[in-house]
Amino acid sequence: MLSLHPAPQVYLACRVTDLRKSIDGLAAVVQEQFQLNPFSTAQFVFCNRQRNKLKILQWDHASFWLYYRRLEQGTFAWPKAESASAHVISQRELRWLLDGLSLQQRQAHLQVNARQVI
């Protein structure tokens, strides 16, 4: 089974995206609209108006990956568009979105940056 390659940065396109766009069209959005480099190691996540489909664009060494996910029931808990820029989230938050959860998981444990065992 193929799984997403973890990326140091994940960018959400909070505004609705026309998912008829493929790799070149989405890479152009990343470059022109977000002023980001589509050839970086980041993941760029796009969602449609109905919030039941998404695409993730990622550069990997010598080629692009384009992941596509379509829900048969329900919708993604996509955040409201506050601006035309991309919103940075963590890999953990991306997993929440893919599982149908919102980015605001109040019950989730906060990240601990421990330096030594007590």
N, C-alpha and C positions, 0 to 999 in steps of 0.2 A: 504494500500500500504506500502510495506517495504521500508525503506530508510537506507542509510548508517549511522552507528553510528559515530558521530564525534570523532576524535582522536586528541590527543595533537600533534602528529607528523605524517607526511605523507612522505614516502620514495618512490621515483620513481626509478625503474630499467630502466635506460636510454637505456641500450643495449637491443637488441631483445631477447625475451624470448620465448621458445617453450611452447606454451599454452596447449599442451597435458598434461603438468604437472598438477597435482592436488594439494591438500593441502600439502601432505607430500613432494612432489618434490619442491614446491615453498618455503615451510618452510626451506628446506635444503639449497636452494639458499640464503635465508635471513641469515641463520646461518653461512654457510661455505663461501660464496662469499662476503657477505657484513659485516660479523663479527658482526651481530646484533641479538638481541633476538626475535625470532618469537612469543614468549609468552608475549611480552610487549603489551601495549595498542595501539601501533602505527598501521597505515595502510601501507601496502606494495603493490605498484601498478606495474603491469607488462603489457607489450604490445607486440603484435606479429609483425612480419616483415612487413606485409601489413598495419599496423597501423589502422586496422579496428576492432580489438578485444582487450579487456583488461580484466584482473582479478585483484581483490583487495583481499588480504589476511589480516584477522584481528582476533586476539584472543579476546574472550569475556568471561571472568569469568571461564568457564569450557569447552569451545569448540571453534573451529575455525569457522569463517564465510568465505565463498569464494563467492565473488560477481563476476559476469561475465556479460560483456556488449559487444554486437556485433552490429556494425553499418550496416544497410542495404545499405546505400549510404554514400560516403565520407570517410574521415579518421580523426583520432585524430591528433592534432597538437603536436606530440610528440617531445620533445627536442632531439637534437643530443647527442650521447654518447660521453662524454668527458673522462670518465674513467669507470672502472669496478665497482666502488663503487656506492652506492645509492645516489640520489640527494634529498635533503630535500626541500619540498614545503609546503605551507600553505593549510588549508582547502579551502580557497577562490580560490587559484590557481588550486586545484584539481577540484573544480566545473567548472572553466574555461575550463580545459582539457576535462571534461566530456561533456561540451556543445560545443566542437569543436573549442574552442578558444585557442590561444597561451598563454604561461606563461607571455609574455611581453605585457601586456595591458596598453599602454601608456596613454589612455584616462581614465583609472580607477582612482578613488579617492584614495589618499594615506591614510593609516591607521592613525587615530588620537588617541593619548593616552591622552585624556583630563582628568584632575584631578578635575576640578570644573567648574560649569556653570558660564559664564560671564554675 
